[in-house]
């Protein structure tokens, strides 16, 4: 499973929904959404500032994460960003991959 961080802000209608139904109700709805795609909710936090929520999840793949982002965006209650999270072990493996790359302006 891949790990993702969703963070974002509620629209006026979205925050009204949270105020009406409560924070635990929103967490439970997100947990059902993630579970329906074969994933698990790791954490759900509300926050002050430019972002209203931070959610970490395990999902089968990027397609599942994209489906969630598009569904949430289309619903209109929130805007969100999706960040792919890497474990330290994944970074270790990435450092061992040879990538053929030439920076702009460098000799060919």
VOBA-1610 file (N, C-alpha, C; in pm, whole numbers, padded with zeros to 5 digits, always signed):
BEGIN
Unk+00084-00118+00000Unk+00000+00000+00000Unk+00088+00124+00000Unk+00037+00227-00063Unk+00106+00357-00066Unk+00041+00448+00038Unk+00121+00540+00091Unk+00074+00632+00194Unk+00059+00772+00133Unk-00050+00840+00169Unk-00080+00972+00116Unk-00121+01066+00229Unk-00092+01194+00207Unk-00139+01301+00295Unk-00234+01387+00212Unk-00357+01400+00259Unk-00452+01494+00200Unk-00464+01610+00297Unk-00452+01731+00246Unk-00476+01847+00332Unk-00551+01950+00250Unk-00629+02032+00318Unk-00706+02130+00244Unk-00797+02212+00331Unk-00888+02280+00263Unk-00977+02375+00331Unk-01121+02348+00290Unk-01210+02366+00384Unk-01352+02354+00356Unk-01404+02482+00291Unk-01503+02466+00205Unk-01576+02581+00152Unk-01673+02625+00261Unk-01744+02733+00237Unk-01843+02779+00333Unk-01947+02670+00359Unk-01996+02608+00253Unk-02093+02499+00272Unk-02031+02380+00344Unk-01904+02350+00314Unk-01837+02240+00380Unk-01823+02261+00529Unk-01782+02380+00569Unk-01766+02406+00714Unk-01902+02409+00783Unk-02005+02455+00712Unk-02140+02449+00770Unk-02181+02303+00794Unk-02144+02215+00702Unk-02173+02073+00720Unk-02100+02015+00839Unk-01974+02054+00858Unk-01898+02007+00974Unk-01963+02057+01102Unk-02004+02183+01102Unk-02067+02239+01222Unk-02199+02168+01253Unk-02272+02128+01150Unk-02400+02061+01169Unk-02382+01916+01214Unk-02287+01842+01150Unk-02273+01700+01175Unk-02162+01664+01273Unk-02068+01755+01296Unk-01960+01731+01391Unk-01835+01673+01326Unk-01726+01685+01397Unk-01596+01640+01347Unk-01584+01489+01337Unk-01638+01416+01434Unk-01628+01270+01428Unk-01708+01214+01312Unk-01817+01279+01279Unk-01897+01235+01165Unk-01819+01250+01035Unk-01743+01359+01023Unk-01662+01381+00903Unk-01551+01278+00896Unk-01486+01251+01010Unk-01382+01149+01014Unk-01437+01013+00973Unk-01555+00979+01024Unk-01615+00849+00992Unk-01650+00840+00844Unk-01697+00950+00785Unk-01730+00951+00642Unk-01604+00931+00558Unk-01495+00994+00597Unk-01368+00978+00525Unk-01318+00835+00540Unk-01331+00778+00659Unk-01288+00641+00681Unk-01365+00545+00591Unk-01496+00566+00577Unk-01576+00481+00487Unk-01532+00498+00342Unk-01504+00621+00302Unk-01457+00649+00165Unk-01328+00573+00137Unk-01231+00585+00227Unk-01102+00519+00211Unk-01119+00367+00212Unk-01196+00317+00306Unk-01219+00173+00316Unk-01287+00117+00192Unk-01376+00194+00131Unk-01444+00150+00010Unk-01350+00130-00108Unk-01233+00190-00101Unk-01133+00174-00206Unk-01023+00077-00165Unk-01044+00008-00055Unk-00945-00090-00011Unk-00833-00033+00073Unk-00851+00089+00122Unk-00747+00153+00202Unk-00785+00163+00348Unk-00698+00228+00425Unk-00724+00250+00567Unk-00689+00394+00603Unk-00768+00449+00693Unk-00744+00582+00746Unk-00643+00571+00860Unk-00531+00641+00848Unk-00430+00638+00954Unk-00455+00748+01057Unk-00481+00870+01009Unk-00507+00981+01101Unk-00593+01086+01034Unk-00668+01159+01115Unk-00753+01268+01067Unk-00746+01378+01171Unk-00696+01494+01131Unk-00686+01608+01222Unk-00746+01731+01159Unk-00818+01808+01240Unk-00860+01942+01202Unk-00749+02038+01245Unk-00742+02155+01181Unk-00633+02248+01210Unk-00679+02392+01197Unk-00602+02480+01257Unk-00619+02624+01237Unk-00531+02665+01121Unk-00561+02779+01061Unk-00474+02831+00955Unk-00535+02815+00817Unk-00449+02813+00717Unk-00498+02807+00579Unk-00556+02670+00545Unk-00516+02566+00617Unk-00574+02433+00597Unk-00663+02398+00715Unk-00776+02337+00683Unk-00872+02297+00786Unk-00855+02152+00829Unk-00790+02070+00744Unk-00776+01929+00777Unk-00646+01872+00721Unk-00597+01770+00792Unk-00480+01691+00752Unk-00519+01545+00772Unk-00512+01466+00665Unk-00556+01328+00669Unk-00447+01240+00609Unk-00403+01138+00682Unk-00307+01042+00626Unk-00378+00909+00607Unk-00352+00848+00491Unk-00420+00724+00455Unk-00324+00628+00387Unk-00358+00501+00389Unk-00293+00399+00309Unk-00392+00361+00200Unk-00347+00364+00074Unk-00431+00330-00040Unk-00357+00234-00131Unk-00432+00157-00209Unk-00367+00060-00298Unk-00275+00125-00402Unk-00311+00245-00452Unk-00232+00301-00563Unk-00269+00446-00590Unk-00197+00506-00685Unk-00222+00645-00723Unk-00360+00665-00785Unk-00410+00564-00854Unk-00543+00574-00914Unk-00648+00595-00806Unk-00637+00523-00697Unk-00731+00539-00585Unk-00719+00679-00525Unk-00597+00728-00508Unk-00576+00863-00454Unk-00634+00968-00547Unk-00614+00950-00678Unk-00669+01045-00775Unk-00822+01042-00773Unk-00880+00924-00761Unk-01025+00913-00756Unk-01082+00988-00636Unk-01016+00977-00523Unk-01060+01049-00403Unk-01049+01199-00425Unk-00935+01246-00475Unk-00914+01389-00497Unk-01018+01445-00592Unk-01047+01373-00700Unk-01147+01422-00796Unk-01287+01422-00738Unk-01320+01317-00662Unk-01454+01308-00602Unk-01475+01420-00501Unk-01377+01443-00415Unk-01388+01550-00315Unk-01398+01686-00384Unk-01313+01709-00484Unk-01317+01836-00556Unk-01450+01859-00626Unk-01505+01756-00688Unk-01631+01768-00760Unk-01750+01789-00667Unk-01740+01740-00544Unk-01850+01754-00448Unk-01867+01899-00403Unk-01758+01977-00407Unk-01768+02119-00376Unk-01759+02158-00230Unk-01745+02065-00139Unk-01739+02099+00003Unk-01601+02133+00055Unk-01499+02103-00025Unk-01362+02128+00018Unk-01270+02132-00103Unk-01158+02197-00086Unk-01050+02188-00183Unk-00934+02120-00111Unk-00862+02034-00185Unk-00755+01961-00117Unk-00636+01941-00208Unk-00524+01913-00145Unk-00401+01875-00214Unk-00366+01734-00168Unk-00305+01659-00258Unk-00265+01522-00230Unk-00114+01511-00238Unk-00053+01457-00135Unk+00092+01442-00130Unk+00124+01294-00111Unk+00208+01241-00199Unk+00255+01103-00184Unk+00364+01103-00078Unk+00351+01016+00021Unk+00448+01007+00129Unk+00538+00885+00107Unk+00666+00901+00137Unk+00763+00794+00122Unk+00822+00757+00257Unk+00843+00630+00279Unk+00910+00585+00400Unk+01061+00606+00384Unk+01136+00609+00493Unk+01281+00618+00481Unk+01340+00502+00399Unk+01279+00384+00411Unk+01328+00269+00335Unk+01306+00288+00185Unk+01195+00349+00148Unk+01170+00377+00006Unk+01272+00478-00047Unk+01306+00576+00034Unk+01408+00673-00007Unk+01542+00602-00023Unk+01575+00510+00069Unk+01699+00432+00055Unk+01702+00360-00079Unk+01591+00295-00116Unk+01586+00224-00245Unk+01600+00323-00361Unk+01539+00440-00350Unk+01547+00540-00457Unk+01690+00588-00478Unk+01768+00596-00370Unk+01906+00644-00385Unk+01993+00544-00461Unk+01947+00422-00473Unk+02024+00319-00543Unk+01983+00302-00689Unk+01884+00378-00735Unk+01839+00370-00873Unk+01924+00464-00957Unk+01980+00412-01065Unk+02060+00492-01156Unk+01966+00560-01257Unk+01969+00690-01262Unk+01881+00767-01349Unk+01965+00841-01452Unk+01944+00814-01582Unk+02018+00887-01686Unk+01960+01028-01703Unk+02032+01126-01653Unk+01981+01264-01657Unk+02096+01358-01686Unk+02069+01457-01769Unk+02165+01562-01800Unk+02096+01696-01770Unk+02155+01777-01685Unk+02096+01906-01649Unk+02104+01999-01772Unk+02009+02093-01782Unk+02012+02187-01893Unk+02148+02260-01898Unk+02204+02273-02017Unk+02329+02343-02036Unk+02454+02260-02011Unk+02438+02139-01963Unk+02551+02050-01935Unk+02594+01981-02065Unk+02722+01946-02076Unk+02769+01878-02197Unk+02693+01747-02220Unk+02675+01715-02349Unk+02604+01591-02385Unk+02697+01473-02379
//
